[in-house]
Amino acid sequence: MQPDTRVVHTEVPALTSKPLSVPLYQTSGFSFDDLDAFADGMNRPDGAFVYTRLGNPTVRALEDAIAALEGGVAALATSSGMGAINAVLLANLKAGDHVIAQRALYGGTLALLHDLVERWGITVTYVGGHDPDEVRAALRPETKILYLETIANPTGHVSDLPALSAVAGDAMVVVDNTFASPLLCRPIEHGADVVVHSTTKYLGGHSDVTGGVAVFADQARYRATWHHSIELGVTPDPFAAWLTIRGLCTLALRMRRHEQNAEVLAHRLAAHPAVRAVYWPGLDTHPSHAVATGFLGGYGSTFSFDLADVEAGRKFVTGLDLVRLAPSLGGAETLVLHPASTSHRQLTEEELNASGITGGTIRLSVGIEDADDLWQDISQALDR
């Protein structure tokens, strides 16, 4: 070969040993000697790797790891948490279908449901999330999905997954497990059919990657959603998957520290005169405390609390020094935001009230710093 050709064709070496970390397959496609194997790989998720939009070894390693953590049969990684939610809902709903969803949901999920109502003619019934009879009464012949969050964003509402899943009938139970992670809850063990995550949050854990994943209890449902998702185009970049795999290594260590810090801050906030209410499920004053204690392995570390009004909320979030005003959650650093104007900005005032969010509600994602350092910053901002 001439130099012009040789510089293009670098060969991948064959290995006789295994790398300790998952290799990064930063490639858009794979070459074949066999046309039939090529064609077969484009038609099923467990065929040969063909094109990274359809599947990639680094992405598959992430999918297999999270499927094992959640106790599912397979997983589908996506480019964001909303990508995972969209893939699941759009692949499993059609015009005229009915969805039952808990009232306290992430703002992006609520916005998607509103869009499906307006453009697809989907109907949605919202329920509290504790009463199986309320879900049973909401069921219709056209009900296709019961949508829940393990620990709701941002109010800390904990749906009674075992009780609600038991009355869902033929409806597919979809649970967003982002706030809990598989360390605190494995929803499939409590009757869920699909579990979704924003891997941007605790699974990635370092505020340096955006991604999502859907985990399936059933192979047929996984395959149907895969076929839809590859045309939807929500595939993650291999480097994003690689970063998430790296983050998974310390998930158990981080979750313990996150929750230890959250417990300290929740109790101190509850005792502060400027704070009207604290919504951490670990407090016995939280409406979901008994439910959370019954089946969760912990109470999480992202929660909300109420100040007097919008102005108090604005002064607080802009008066912090160590704690950062920023989107997202689940990273090593502690973050704060004002849900009514950011994460739940799409909601009307009536919808905010139904979700338990006021103008003075603050969401706190507790990091892994020293708890006393965090409290010193929070308390000075409260005192202002």
ZIGI-V793268 format. One line per field, one symbol per residue. psi: psi as a letter, one per 20 degrees, with the letter a starting at -180 (. if undefined). A space follows every 50 residues. Layout:
BEGIN
psi->???
END
This chain:
BEGIN
psi->qqhhghihmpqpqqqjrpqhqpqommqhrqqqiohghgghhiiqijaqpg phhhqqhgghggghghgghikrhrqoqrirghggggggghijqrpirppp qqgnrqhhggggggghghhikqqppprgjhohhggghiqrhjphpoprpg oqojijpoqngggghhjiciqpoppokghhrihhqnhhijiqhppqqoih dhggjjkjqprrqppqipgghggghghghhhhkkpqqhhggghhgghhhj gggghggghghhgghghhghiphiphqplpiipiiphjgggghhiqjrjr jprrqpagaggggghghijqggppoqrarjrhqpqqrnghiehkhiqrhg hgghikprhjppppopbjaphhgghggghhhgh.
END
